[in-house]
Structure formats: C-alpha cells, structure tokens
Amino acid sequence: MNDTTIAIDIAKSSFHAVSEKNNKIGTNRAFNRQQLKTWLAKQSKSRVVIEACGSAHYWARYAQSLGHTAQLISPKSVIPFRQGHKTDKNDALAIATASKQATTKSVGIKTVEQQALQSISRVRQHLCDNQTAVSNMLRGLLCEFGITINKGSKAFRATIPDILEDGENGLPDILRAVIADMYVAYLEGEAHLAKVSKKLERLINQQAQCKKLMQLEGIGPVNALEVYLTLGDKGESFANGREASACIGLTPKQYSTGGQVTLGGIGKKQGKKRMRANLIQGALAVVQVLDRRQAKNEKERWLKSLIALKGKRRAAVALANKTIRTAWAMLSKGNEYQLPEAV
C-alpha cells in the first residue's frame, strides 16, 4: 500500500508538486520539466495524482513506469477543494485533497496507442470543422452580393465554379480572385480530409475492441473509436454502464426531495457534447429505418413502442443510452454482442 500521496499541478514547463503522508506535508515546491522527472524517480513508491488536463496521460504513464500508482481526476472534482487564490501551489494542494474523497471518480489513463488514435481523430475533426468554416464564410460573403448557394457540400462544390465564371452576377472582380483561391483551398482541404478519414477508418478496423463495438446498432467507425477511448480497453474507466452513460450525458437529469424523484431531459451542457451528439445521430438513423418497417426482435419492438410513446428523438436518446451500457458490458466481460431474440 502506498502511504504517500504526490499531487502535481502540471503545465507545459512549470510544475508544482506536493507530497503528503499521514496528513503531513513534505515536499511543496515548483519544478521545471527535467527537475520533476528526476525528483519523481528518486521518490519511494507513491500514489501520484494529477488533474486530467493537457499532457496528464503522459505524466501518468511516466509515473507508472517508475513504479508509482498513478491517478487522474477531473478538474471539476478539484475546484471545490481549492482554498485561497488560484495558484499552482493551491491547485496542487486541492488535487491532493480531492483525491482522498470517496466520491471523487478517476479518469482512465490512456495508452500510447489510444492517444495516437485519439490524436488522429482530433485532426480529422479539425479538418472537418475547417471545411465547414470555409464553406460558411464563402456562402456568407457571396450572400452580401445577392448570390445564394443551396445547402450541402455537393451544391457548394458544384455552384462556386459557375458563380466565378458568371461575369454578370455583380460579384466584384477584386473579390472574385480571392473567392477562387479560397475555393481551391477548400478542394485541397477536402482531399486532405478524405485521406485522413480513410487512414483512421483503416486503423479502427484493425483495432479488435472497435470492431467488436461496431456490431452495435448506430455505431460506425468514428463512434466506435470514441466509445472505446471513453470506456477503456476493458471498461475499466467506469464501475458500471450507467456511470459511463452519465459521464457522456445520456442519462436524464434528476431532482429528488423527500423520497420523490423527478426525471427531466438530458443536460445539453453536461458530459461529452460532441460524442453525445454523434451517438444520438447514429441512433436516430436506426430509429428512422425502424419506423418504416416491422420489428424483427425484442429490442426493436421495445424501440418501436418507445417511438410511438415518446417520439423519434427521445427514442434515439434512449437507444444511445442503452448502447453505451451494452458497450460497457461487452468490454468489461470480453463478450461479443448478442443479437436480441427474434419476435
């Protein structure tokens, strides 16, 4: 058992570490990067606690390589225990205090492979967002001159060349050249996005856990990767499926008093917003297809009854919630997805 707790407030090049044993503070000082590495290597086996922020997974893995037990905790869990001004020292002390609370939940430490896949996914998302930004900007600029483009990337690609070639549409020549350059950049960005997306999909299909998760309804390669990275290789990031679903933000808000519990909708500002949106979108695609045909199994019959009772969107949220719980069970128990019994 590690009796010593080392709490570290990390940054790019400035760090503050606090060591604590039997409620007594030992080390309480600032380090640079190399000093921290050297100091950690000299410490006896301890519990190293770090706030889950930029580079936290790297430092957690480094601490583990030295024989320490590493723990990452959410910044939201640290804030209530900070005393005084927000300084590196006070943050480190707050991290140490927060880590001892029974209700503080740990963040799963990602492996190098997991972080590499996550990084490629973030690059892909950035490229996708950039394409949307360029498209929206050009649409907005052209609209100022009375030129409109239909919705969708296909319409955008097809219409811009016609607009540039039309010499009588009122578009100033000095702007026309800039629009043409931006359109070329858009096409180049589209090719880059397709290349990264193809590479990421190939890597996902080579990952055993992701392939397993893609058996679930509404889970494609991108969603499978996000679920895998969130839940962990064996679901170790969460105690159960409901806890995982709550972290993503797919469980209803609760208000209880005097033993009476009132359930509301899902919190739009809580959890992993982009991941939740993608999961619900995938579930909604399943709901749309199912709404046009008969149920083939017990799960589809449950979903159809929910569609009739609550509507398509709420049914999609419920399906996404069930999907995460099922995914956690599959990963934690090492099982394949069991198809529901036919009706």
N, C-alpha and C positions, 0 to 999 in steps of 0.2 A: 504493500500500500504506500502511495506517495503522500507523505505528510506535508510537503512543501508545495505551495501554490505560487507559480510565477505568472503574473499578469503583465501583458505587454501591449502598450498602445503603439501601433505601427504607422509609419508613413513612408515616403519614398526614401529618405536618407536620415531622418531623425526619429529616434525611438525612445520610449520611456518604459522601463521595466521596474516592477515592484515584486519582491519576493516576500512571502508571508508564511510563517509556521507557528502553529499554536496561538493564533491571533496576535502575533507579534511581527512587526515589520522589520525585515532585514535590509536587503538592498532596495534603494529607492532613488534611482538616478537615470540620467539620459545617456544614450549611446548613439554612435553612428552605426552604419550597417556592419562593418567589419568587427567593430568592438562588440556588438551584440552577438554575432556568431561565435566569437572567441569566448565570451562570457558564458553563453549557453553551454558550450562544450565543456566548460570547467565545473558546471553545477552537477550535484548529485541528481539521481533520477527524481523528477518532479512532475507535477501536473501543470502544463503550460497552457494558459488560457489567453485567447486572442479574440478581439472583436472581428466579426465576419465582414471585412471590407477589402479594398484592393490589396492584392498580394498576400492575403491572410492564408490561403491554402498553401502557398509556397512555404511560408514560415511554419505552418503546422506540420507539413511534411518534413521540413528541416529538423524541427524539434523531435519528431518521431525517429528520424534517422540517428539521433544522438541517444536514443533510449528513453526519452521523456514520453509522458502521456499527453497528447495534445487535445484541446477542446476549442471549438469555435462557437461563439454565441452571437446572437443577433444584436445589432446596435440598439434596437428598441428595448431590449432587456437591460441594457446598461444605463440608459438615460435616467431612470428613476433613482438610481443609486449615486449619481454624481453630486457631490457637495461642493459648494462654492462656485467659483468661475470655471468656465470651460478651458482647462489647461491640460497638457499632456499628462502631468502628474495626477491631477484629479480624475482624468479619464482612466488611467491605469488602476488607480485605487477602486474606482467604480466597477471596472471589469472584474477585479478580484472579488468584490462583494457580491456582484450579480451572479458569479459562477457558483456560489455556495447556496443559492436559493433553490429550494426543492422544485419550484415551478418554472425555473429557467430551462428552456429547451436548447439543445445543442444543434448546430448546423453540421451536416455531414461533410467530412473532409474529402475533397475530390482528388482522384489520382491524376497523374500527369496525362494519361490517355484521355480521361474525361475532360480535363481542362483544355486539351488540344481540340477535341470535338466541339466543346462549347465555344472556343475562340473562333473556329471556322464558321459555326452557326451565327455568331455575332457579326462576323464580316459579311456573311450573306445577308443578314437582316439590314445592316448598314447600307449595302449596295441597293437593296430593295427600297429602303426608305429614301435613298438619294434619287432613284429613278422617279419615285412618286413626287418628290420635291421639285425636280426639274420639269416634269410634266405639268404640275400645278402652276409653277411660275410662268411657263410659256403660255399656258391657257389664259392666265390672268392678264398678262401683258397684251396678248392679242385681243382679248375682250375689250380692252380700253380703246381699241380702234374699230370696234364693231364686228370683230371676227370671232366666231364661236366654233368650238370643236365638240363633237359628241363624246359621251362618256366612254371610258375604256381605253386601254393601251393600244388595241388594234386600230381603233378610229384615229387615235393620236398619230400613230406611225403613218397611216395612210393619208391623212389630211394635211400635215405640215408641208410635204413637198408641193402639193397643189397650191397652198397658200403662198409659198415662196415664189412659185412660177407665175402667179397671177399678178400682173403689173398694174391692174386697175382696182385693186381691193382697198386702196387707201393706206396701205402699210408703208411708212417712210423708208426710203432706201437705206438710210444710215442704220435703221433698226433691223432691216431685212437681213443684212450680212451677219449681225450678231445672233439673230434667231437661227440662221443657217448653221453657225458654228455650234450653238447650243444643241441643235438637233443632231449634229454629228457626234457630239459628246454623249448625248442620250443613247444613240445606237451603240457606241463603244461601251458604255456602261451596261447596256442590255446584254451584250456579248460576254462581258466580264461576269455579270451576274449569272448567266446561264452556265458558264464554265465552273464557277464556284459551287453552284447548286448541284451540278452533275457530280462533282468530286465529293461533296458532302453526302449526297444520296448513296454513292458507292461505298463510302466509309461506314455509313449507317447500316447498310445491308450486310456488311461484313461483321458487324457487332452482334453477338449472339443474343444479348438481352433486348436490344432494339428490335431484332427480327421477331422475337417472342411477343413483344408488345404490339407489333403491327397486326397481330391476329385479332386484336380488339376492334370493335365497331368504331368508326370515326377516327382511327389513329393511323395517320400516314407516317412517312419517314421523319419529317420535321417534328411532329408531335411526339413520336416515339422517342426521339432523342431528348426532348425537353423533359418528358416524364422520367426517362432513365436517369438523367442528370439530377433531377429533383429528388427522386426516391432513393437513389443509390444503387449500387450493384446488386444488393440483396435486400433492398428496402430498409437498410439499417438507419436511414436518416429519421425515421418515424417509428413510433411504438405500434401504430395500427393504421388501417386505411383511412379512418375518419380523420385522424390527426393530419395525414397527408393532404386530404381533400380540403380541410380547413385552412391549411397553410397556403394553398393555391387560391383559396377564396371561393370555393364551390359549395360551401355549406351555408344554410340560411342564418341570418342574424337572429340572436335570441335576446329576449328580455324576460327576466323572471323575478317575481316577488311574491312572498307568501306562499310558495309552492306552486304558483301558477306560471306556466311558461307560454310565452307568445313568440311565435316564429314569424320572421319577416322575409324579405327577399335577400339575395346575396349582396354583400357590401362591394360596391363598384370601385371604391378607393382602397380596398384592402387586398392582400395577397399578391400573387404574381399576375398582374393585369394582362400583359400580352399573352402569356401562356394560357390563362383562363379564356381569353377571347378566342384563341386558336382552337382550344378544346371544345368550346361551345359551338364554334363554326363547324368543326368536324362532326359533332353530334347533330347539329341542325341539318347537315347534308343527309345523315342517316334517317332523321325524322321525316324529311321531305320525301324521300323514297318510300319509306314505310307507309306514309299517309296515303299513297296511291295504290297500295296492294294489301292483300290479306296477311295477317300474322302467320309466320311459319313455326314459331316456337314460343315457349313460355315467356321469355324475355321480351320478344316483340309484342306479345299480347299485353304484357304489363305496360309497355311503352305506348301502344295504341290507346289503351284505356286512359293513360295519363294525358295523351294529346287531346282526347275528347273532353276530359275533365278540366285541364288547366291551359290548354293551348300548346302550340308547337314550341315556342321559345322556352317556356318553363319546362316542358318535357325534355328539351335539348339540354338544359342545365342539369336536370335530374339524371340524364344519361351520362353526361360528363362526370358528375359526382360518382355515379356507380362505376364508371370506367376507371377512375383513379383508385377507388377502393379495390377493384378487381386486380388492377395492375400491381398494387402493393402486395396483395395476397400471392400473386404469381411469382413476384421477385423474391419475397421473403421465404416462400416454401419451395421455390425452384420448380414450380409446376408449369405445364403448358396450359393455354386457355382451353377450358372445357366448353364445347358448344352446348347451349341450352337444349333441353329436351323438346322434340317436335310436338306440336299440338295435333 
